[in-house]
């Protein structure tokens, strides 16, 4: 006799992301921040699909085209959030946005004893933070690195900021081929490593062990951001 698995006892979470307010590079961090609140049964990102860039290919979320009208994304997110919660499809709402326009939605649902979790960047207005049951701030890769290095070195140089962004946004499984770095940095920023004191990208990266990890040697050498 086949035994059916026991139903999940975790709260069902609807994760709704404002794709026009938060970049696709934050997709993985948003999901990780939302996981502690229950089972992510709904994962959606909203926005004008023609302008969302990386969100079109971000794994783990469903892209919902909200159209091109004024406040179209905010309105569609609000309608669907109310539908998911009041329709019994979710127990917890996680709103990933830095937009104050969702204050009324968060306040209304909290008055109905619904847990509303806000996830947003440092720019998020205090009024939205306080309207949520809890607010979780997203920290950029640069900020996370800066928090781990000595205070005197906590400000990334302009070049290191560009490298960190490229590894984070274009790397695979958190790693970027060092052999590709020269071509991409020149194409995107007109930077030639031969004009810098280190002369090679591997030497440049190895000279900053507080920021980067490199390995192995050879054509498959990759750089990872130090964690």
N, C-alpha and C positions, 0 to 999 in steps of 0.2 A: 504494500500500500504506500503510495507516494505521500509524503508529509509536506504540507505547504509551509513555507518559511513564515516565522512569526512576523506580524506587522511591525513596522518601525515605530518606536516610541518617541522618536525625535520630533520636535516641532517642524512643520513644513515651512520652508522659507521661500519667499518670492524675492529674488534679487533683480532690481530694475536699475539700469545704468543709463545715465544721461550722456550719450555718446558725443553730443555737441559741446559738452562742458568738461569732460574728462577724456584724455587721450588713450588710445588703444594700448600704449606701452604699460598702462596700469592694470590691464585685464587680469593678469595672474595674481597681482597683489590684492585686487578687489575680491577675487574669489577666495583667496586665503583668509582675508579679514572677515568674510561672511560665513565661512564654514563653522566656526564655533557656535553659531546661533541655531543650528539645526541642519536638516536635510535640504539641500538646495534643489527643490523640485521645479522651480521656475528660474531661468537665467536669461534675461533679455537685455539687449542694448538698443536704445532708441535714437533716431535722428534721420536726417536727410541722407539716404544711402549714397547719393552721388557725391557727398562731401565728407564722408566719415573715414576715409583713408583706411588705416589699419584695422578698424573694427570689422571691415568686410571679411577678413580672414582670421580674426581672433578666435582661438579655440575655446570651447566650453560655454559659449553664449550664443543666443539666437538673435540675429539682427532684425529689427522691426522698423520698416520705413515709415516715418511720421509725416512725410510731405514737406512742403516748402512754405507754408503759411506762417504768419507771426505767432510765436509761442506754440507752434504745432507739436513740438516734442514734449513740452511741459504738460500740455493738455492731454495728449495721448497717454503719457505716463500716469497722470493722475486718474484718468478714466480706468485704465487697466489695473492700477493698484487697488482702487475701490472695488473693482469687479473681482479680483483674486481674493481679497480679504472678506468682503461681504458675501461673496458667492461660495465661501468655504473651501477654496482651493489652496489657501495658505494660511498659516497661523501667525507668521512673523513677516514684516516687510522690511527689506533692506534697500535703502535709497542711496545709490552712489552718485552724488552730485555735489557741486559747491555752490549751487544756485539757491538764493533765498526764496525763490518763487514757490518752493515746496513746503514752506512753513505751514500754510493752512491745511494741506493734506496731512502732514505729520501730526499737527495739533488735533484735527478732527478724529483721526484714527486712535490716537492716544486717549481721547475722551471716551472711546468705545472699548478701552482696556486692551488695545492692540499694541504689541511691542513694535516700535519703529526704530530701526537702527540707521543712523546716517553715516556714510563713508565719504569723505571729501578731502580736498587739498587744504593747505595752510590758509589759502585765501577765503575759505568758507566763512560767511558772516556769522557772528555770534548768535544772531536771532534764529538762524536755522539750526545751529548746534544745540541750542537750548530747547528747541521744539521737539527734538528727538528723545526717545528713552535713553539712548546712548549715542555718542558720536565717536567715530574712529577716524583719526587723521592719517591720510596717506602721506608717506614720506618718499620723496624722489630717491632714485639710486644715488645721486650725488649727496643728498642729505644723509643717507644711511652710511655712506663711506666716510663722510666728514665727521660723523659722530664717533667713528672708531679710530681716528687718527689723532696724534697729539694736537693740542690746541693751536700751536704755532703753525701747523700745516693744514688746518681744518678747511681753509678756503681753497677749492680746486682752481688751478690755473685755467685759462680759457681753452688751451689745448686739451688738458685732461678732461674738462667738461665735455668736449666734443668726442673724445675717445670713449668715455663712459657712456654717453648717449648712443654711440654707434654700436658698442658691444651689447648694450641692453636691448636696443630696438632691432638690430639686425642679426644678432648672434643666434646660434642653434643650441638649445639646452644650456644657455648661459655662457657659451664659448664662441669666440670669433677667430677665424684663421688669421694668424699674423701675416701670412703671405698676401692676404687680401687688403690688409689695413692700409698699405701705402697707396694703392690704387683708389680706394674709396675715399681716403682723407684728401687726396689730391683732387679727385672729381668733385667732392662735396665742398671742400674748404680751401682748395689751392695750396695745400700744405705739402712741402717736400721734406722728408726726413733728412736728406743729404745736406740741407741748409742748417740743420741743428747740430749742436755739439756731439750728440750721441751717434749720429750718422746712420744708424739702423734702427728700425722699430723695435726689434728684440732688445737691443741695448737700452733704448729709451724706457721700455716697460720694466726691464729688470732693475733699472736704477730707481724704481718707485715701488718697492715691495709692499709698502703699506696700502697701495691701490690695486696692484695687479698680481696675478699668478700666471706663469707661463710654462708651457710644456706640451708634449715632449719636444725634443729637438727635431729638426728636419722639416720637410714640406708640410707635415701635418701639425706643426706647432700651433697652439691656440693660446689665446689670452682669455682669462676669466677675471671678473671683478672680485677683489678680495672681500670676504665676508667675515 
